Amino acid sequence: MRERPHDGPLPAAHPMPDGRPPQPDGDRVPGPSRPARAPVSRRQYAYGATIAVVVLVLLLLGVLG
């Protein structure tokens, strides 16, 4: 496919009668905000503490063993 040579600016854009509203200029587009995160439960704290203890024991066994 051959491209035609550049011969000037592109034609202007015109809004469609039933089209979406135009996007604002800039790098941010407004959207729905994220909902607040749920607080951390006791079970999640227990899992985190258990994994931390297991990693610490394995690290000590690897260093001392």
Secondary structure, 3 states (H helix, E strand, C coil): CCCCCCCCCCCCCCCCCCCCCCCCCCCCCCCCCCCCCCCCCHHHHHHHHHHHHHHHHHHHHHHHC
